[in-house]
């Protein structure tokens, strides 16, 4: 099993055990690939739910640029909901899992 497949397995386990979501593994793989090399870096592979600059990156780079959403789509509320679903006290929120949950929240599976 290669490193990316190991990470996808880890993300799937987080979705099942921490978020109570049964993942679509094909979509999860596509979201993982879409994150590029960031998944291999300890810092960029996670999202801090309390770091405003990190949340701004999720909002601007992923939700607006990648998913094509507008600022009027209640982006901050969606991010807060996903962070809460993942567990506010969970210190390791993987970027791929957060992005996957946001894709589901906005029904943007077709982007992938």
Backbone as CSV, one residue per row, in Angstrom:
resi,resn,N_x,N_y,N_z,CA_x,CA_y,CA_z,C_x,C_y,C_z
1,UNK,0.856,-1.176,0.000,0.000,0.000,0.000,0.901,1.237,0.000
2,UNK,0.617,2.171,-0.916,1.448,3.377,-0.959,1.002,4.383,0.107
3,UNK,1.788,5.416,0.266,1.555,6.415,1.322,0.181,7.075,1.178
4,UNK,-0.202,7.436,-0.066,-1.501,8.082,-0.258,-2.636,7.153,0.149
5,UNK,-2.550,5.882,-0.205,-3.591,4.928,0.177,-3.675,4.770,1.692
6,UNK,-2.526,4.799,2.351,-2.512,4.740,3.817,-3.228,5.952,4.407
7,UNK,-2.980,7.120,3.828,-3.628,8.338,4.318,-5.132,8.292,4.063
8,UNK,-5.538,7.816,2.899,-6.969,7.715,2.590,-7.654,6.795,3.592
9,UNK,-6.991,5.716,3.952,-7.535,4.808,4.968,-7.683,5.526,6.308
10,UNK,-6.694,6.324,6.661,-6.741,7.095,7.910,-7.899,8.109,7.868
11,UNK,-8.063,8.789,6.726,-9.150,9.757,6.584,-10.511,9.062,6.675
12,UNK,-10.637,7.915,6.045,-11.893,7.167,6.097,-12.220,6.771,7.532
13,UNK,-11.214,6.344,8.281,-11.432,5.990,9.684,-11.891,7.194,10.500
14,UNK,-11.308,8.361,10.247,-11.753,9.574,10.944,-13.203,9.898,10.595
15,UNK,-13.551,9.788,9.325,-14.930,10.072,8.918,-15.906,9.135,9.625
16,UNK,-15.553,7.866,9.708,-16.433,6.885,10.340,-16.478,7.073,11.857
17,UNK,-15.316,7.152,12.478,-15.241,7.122,13.941,-15.401,8.474,14.624
18,UNK,-15.020,9.554,13.969,-15.091,10.868,14.611,-16.229,11.728,14.081
19,UNK,-16.646,11.467,12.841,-17.667,12.312,12.215,-18.991,11.586,11.980
20,UNK,-19.008,10.275,12.226,-20.208,9.468,11.992,-20.715,9.566,10.561
21,UNK,-19.783,9.505,9.615,-20.104,9.587,8.189,-19.506,8.363,7.504
22,UNK,-20.325,7.683,6.711,-19.804,6.576,5.906,-19.276,7.179,4.608
23,UNK,-17.958,7.131,4.409,-17.375,7.836,3.264,-17.591,7.113,1.932
24,UNK,-17.751,7.912,0.899,-17.695,7.440,-0.482,-16.202,7.441,-0.809
25,UNK,-15.609,6.263,-0.879,-14.158,6.172,-1.019,-13.656,6.751,-2.336
26,UNK,-14.465,6.689,-3.385,-14.064,7.280,-4.657,-13.967,8.803,-4.526
27,UNK,-14.964,9.410,-3.910,-14.938,10.859,-3.694,-13.814,11.237,-2.731
28,UNK,-13.621,10.455,-1.688,-12.551,10.729,-0.733,-11.192,10.691,-1.427
29,UNK,-10.991,9.740,-2.312,-9.739,9.645,-3.076,-9.550,10.895,-3.935
30,UNK,-10.611,11.352,-4.575,-10.518,12.531,-5.442,-10.219,13.795,-4.647
31,UNK,-10.843,13.934,-3.482,-10.563,15.094,-2.625,-9.108,15.029,-2.151
32,UNK,-8.651,13.847,-1.805,-7.268,13.664,-1.363,-6.294,14.065,-2.461
33,UNK,-6.523,13.581,-3.661,-5.659,13.932,-4.792,-5.703,15.435,-5.049
34,UNK,-6.879,16.039,-4.893,-7.037,17.476,-5.098,-6.239,18.323,-4.123
35,UNK,-5.937,17.775,-2.970,-5.142,18.513,-1.980,-3.658,18.506,-2.318
36,UNK,-3.264,17.650,-3.232,-1.877,17.631,-3.684,-0.896,17.265,-2.597
37,UNK,0.323,17.798,-2.707,1.382,17.422,-1.760,1.149,17.923,-0.336
38,UNK,0.174,18.779,-0.122,-0.105,19.284,1.231,-0.419,18.155,2.202
39,UNK,-0.922,17.032,1.716,-1.302,15.929,2.613,-0.096,15.255,3.249
40,UNK,1.083,15.467,2.682,2.286,14.810,3.194,3.063,15.669,4.192
41,UNK,2.656,16.920,4.345,3.325,17.839,5.263,2.535,17.899,6.566
42,UNK,3.213,17.698,7.671,2.539,17.638,8.975,1.683,18.877,9.250
43,UNK,2.199,20.056,8.948,1.467,21.290,9.227,0.321,21.517,8.247
44,UNK,0.580,21.401,6.960,-0.457,21.707,5.969,-1.497,20.604,5.818
45,UNK,-1.240,19.429,6.375,-2.198,18.333,6.248,-3.357,18.452,7.228
46,UNK,-3.241,19.381,8.182,-4.305,19.570,9.168,-4.850,20.993,9.116
47,UNK,-6.028,21.147,9.705,-6.689,22.452,9.777,-6.896,22.777,11.246
48,UNK,-6.491,23.961,11.632,-6.747,24.428,12.990,-8.096,25.133,13.000
49,UNK,-9.004,24.631,13.800,-10.340,25.219,13.859,-10.405,26.531,14.597
50,UNK,-9.286,26.954,15.201,-9.281,28.209,15.955,-8.366,29.262,15.345
51,UNK,-7.635,28.915,14.308,-6.706,29.842,13.663,-7.437,30.565,12.523
52,UNK,-7.676,31.851,12.717,-8.462,32.617,11.741,-7.831,32.617,10.353
53,UNK,-6.505,32.686,10.268,-5.871,32.682,8.943,-6.057,31.323,8.259
54,UNK,-6.057,30.262,9.038,-6.293,28.917,8.493,-7.726,28.793,7.961
55,UNK,-8.669,29.301,8.724,-10.067,29.241,8.301,-10.302,30.112,7.067
56,UNK,-9.568,31.217,6.975,-9.651,32.081,5.796,-9.143,31.338,4.558
57,UNK,-8.093,30.548,4.728,-7.572,29.743,3.620,-8.606,28.726,3.157
58,UNK,-9.249,28.058,4.104,-10.295,27.096,3.750,-11.405,27.805,2.986
59,UNK,-11.822,28.949,3.472,-12.908,29.708,2.857,-12.534,30.182,1.454
60,UNK,-11.390,30.859,1.338,-11.037,31.483,0.063,-10.468,30.498,-0.962
61,UNK,-9.538,29.670,-0.542,-8.865,28.784,-1.492,-9.700,27.562,-1.860
62,UNK,-10.444,27.043,-0.900,-11.203,25.836,-1.204,-12.653,26.137,-1.573
63,UNK,-13.376,26.787,-0.675,-14.806,26.978,-0.923,-15.090,27.917,-2.094
64,UNK,-14.363,29.012,-2.168,-14.634,29.993,-3.223,-13.939,29.606,-4.526
65,UNK,-12.628,29.347,-4.470,-11.887,29.064,-5.703,-12.158,27.664,-6.247
66,UNK,-12.084,26.650,-5.391,-12.228,25.274,-5.872,-13.689,24.889,-6.100
67,UNK,-14.543,25.159,-5.120,-15.942,24.743,-5.242,-16.821,25.765,-5.952
68,UNK,-16.308,26.977,-6.155,-17.061,27.989,-6.887,-18.208,28.609,-6.111
69,UNK,-18.111,28.606,-4.799,-19.158,29.199,-3.968,-18.930,30.703,-3.837
70,UNK,-19.972,31.403,-3.419,-19.829,32.842,-3.208,-19.830,33.133,-1.717
71,UNK,-19.409,34.326,-1.371,-19.353,34.712,0.042,-20.742,34.725,0.667
72,UNK,-21.773,34.772,-0.162,-23.145,34.799,0.332,-23.669,33.421,0.740
73,UNK,-22.888,32.389,0.533,-23.335,31.022,0.797,-23.144,30.566,2.245
74,UNK,-22.996,31.502,3.172,-22.822,31.193,4.593,-21.635,30.256,4.807
75,UNK,-20.511,30.645,4.247,-19.320,29.809,4.279,-18.786,29.613,5.691
76,UNK,-18.734,30.689,6.475,-18.196,30.590,7.834,-19.057,29.671,8.705
77,UNK,-20.379,29.724,8.501,-21.272,28.844,9.263,-21.026,27.389,8.897
78,UNK,-20.809,27.126,7.619,-20.551,25.759,7.167,-19.232,25.240,7.731
79,UNK,-18.212,26.089,7.708,-16.913,25.682,8.262,-17.060,25.377,9.753
80,UNK,-17.750,26.235,10.481,-17.951,26.021,11.924,-18.713,24.716,12.177
81,UNK,-19.700,24.434,11.341,-20.484,23.207,11.493,-19.611,21.974,11.272
82,UNK,-18.776,22.016,10.249,-17.894,20.887,9.939,-16.855,20.696,11.046
83,UNK,-16.294,21.787,11.536,-15.313,21.704,12.624,-15.966,21.086,13.864
84,UNK,-17.194,21.500,14.168,-17.915,20.941,15.312,-18.222,19.456,15.086
85,UNK,-18.599,19.097,13.865,-18.890,17.703,13.551,-17.639,16.835,13.722
86,UNK,-16.500,17.373,13.342,-15.225,16.654,13.462,-14.796,16.570,14.928
87,UNK,-15.250,17.531,15.730,-14.914,17.555,17.154,-14.033,18.743,17.465
88,UNK,-14.607,19.757,18.106,-13.850,20.963,18.432,-12.595,20.650,19.242
89,UNK,-12.676,19.645,20.100,-11.532,19.322,20.953,-10.526,18.399,20.257
90,UNK,-10.860,17.913,19.092,-9.957,17.042,18.343,-8.802,17.875,17.790
91,UNK,-7.577,17.645,18.249,-6.459,18.493,17.825,-5.971,18.217,16.397
92,UNK,-6.313,17.063,15.842,-5.829,16.708,14.504,-7.000,16.599,13.536
93,UNK,-7.351,17.719,12.949,-8.420,17.741,11.951,-7.753,17.716,10.580
94,UNK,-7.813,16.573,9.940,-7.158,16.458,8.642,-7.871,17.312,7.595
95,UNK,-7.073,18.024,6.827,-7.585,18.911,5.792,-8.513,18.160,4.838
96,UNK,-8.114,16.975,4.427,-8.923,16.199,3.484,-10.296,15.896,4.069
97,UNK,-10.349,15.543,5.344,-11.629,15.229,5.984,-12.500,16.482,6.052
98,UNK,-11.913,17.598,6.431,-12.665,18.860,6.485,-13.194,19.208,5.100
99,UNK,-12.352,19.112,4.093,-12.779,19.420,2.725,-13.862,18.454,2.254
100,UNK,-13.708,17.189,2.550,-14.703,16.183,2.167,-16.065,16.535,2.774
101,UNK,-16.067,16.866,4.063,-17.321,17.219,4.731,-17.931,18.485,4.150
102,UNK,-17.099,19.435,3.765,-17.608,20.662,3.141,-18.193,20.380,1.757
103,UNK,-17.563,19.483,1.010,-18.102,19.086,-0.295,-19.503,18.496,-0.104
104,UNK,-19.657,17.611,0.877,-20.962,17.018,1.154,-21.961,18.068,1.608
105,UNK,-21.528,18.957,2.499,-22.416,19.991,3.039,-23.031,20.840,1.920
106,UNK,-22.217,21.216,0.954,-22.692,22.075,-0.122,-23.181,21.298,-1.348
107,UNK,-23.137,19.966,-1.293,-23.592,19.157,-2.432,-22.778,19.387,-3.680
108,UNK,-21.475,19.545,-3.514,-20.590,19.876,-4.637,-19.763,18.668,-5.118
109,UNK,-20.288,17.480,-4.954,-19.577,16.278,-5.392,-19.239,16.331,-6.891
110,UNK,-20.063,17.008,-7.656,-19.863,17.072,-9.105,-18.580,17.815,-9.487
111,UNK,-18.025,18.614,-8.588,-16.775,19.315,-8.857,-15.650,18.298,-9.057
112,UNK,-15.792,17.156,-8.383,-14.776,16.119,-8.492,-15.199,15.066,-9.483
